[in-house]
Amino acid sequence: MASLCADLGAEADDLDRIVGAIDPAAWDAPTPAPRWTVRDQIAHLWCFDHRALLSLTDIVWTRVFAL
């Protein structure tokens, strides 16, 4: 479990580093996904990374929301 949390933390750090370098005007740029902007794609990645972290570290969240 600890290695999964470490991997997830490293992924989040990489994502933070990448998005930190995005020009503010680029957040609303389109992506290859129809009707999705860069902002939408990053929010999607963040949401599922956050859910993965909660499922590994928060038993109450896992029991209530991950069903």
N, C-alpha and C positions, 0 to 999 in steps of 0.2 A: 504494500500500500504506500509506503513512504517513497518508493521509487516512482510510482505513478504520480503522486503529488509533486515530486521534484520535476518530473518531465512536464507536467502541466504548468508548473511555475516557470520553467525555462521557456515554454511555448508562449506564455503570457508576456514574459520579458522581451522575447523576440518581436512579438506583435507590437508591444509598446514602443520599441526602438524603431520599427518600420513606420508606424503611423505617426510617430513624433516628427518624422522628417517630411510628412506630406504637406505640401503647400496648402494654405487654407482654402484657396480657390478650387483646388482639386477635389475637395470632399464631395462636391456635387457633380463631378464628372460621371458620365455613363460608364458602365462596365460591359463586358461581353454578355452578361445576364440581362435579358430584356427587362427594361423598366427599373433596373437596380443601379443605384449610384455607388460610388466608393463608400460613402457614409453608410448605406444599407449593407454592403458587404462586410464592413468592419463591425457594425452592430451585430450582424448575424454571427460572425466569428466570436465576438465577445460573449454574446448570450450563451452559446453552447459551451464555450470554455468555462464560463461561470457555473453553468448547470453541472458540468462534469466535476468541477471542484466541489460544489455542494454535495453531489452524490458520493464523493469520496470522504468528505469530512463532516457532514451534518446528517446524522441519522434521522432526525425529525423531518428535515426537508425531504430526505429520500423516501421515508415512509408515507408522507402526505402527498408530495407532488410528483414523484417519479413513477407512479403507477401507470 
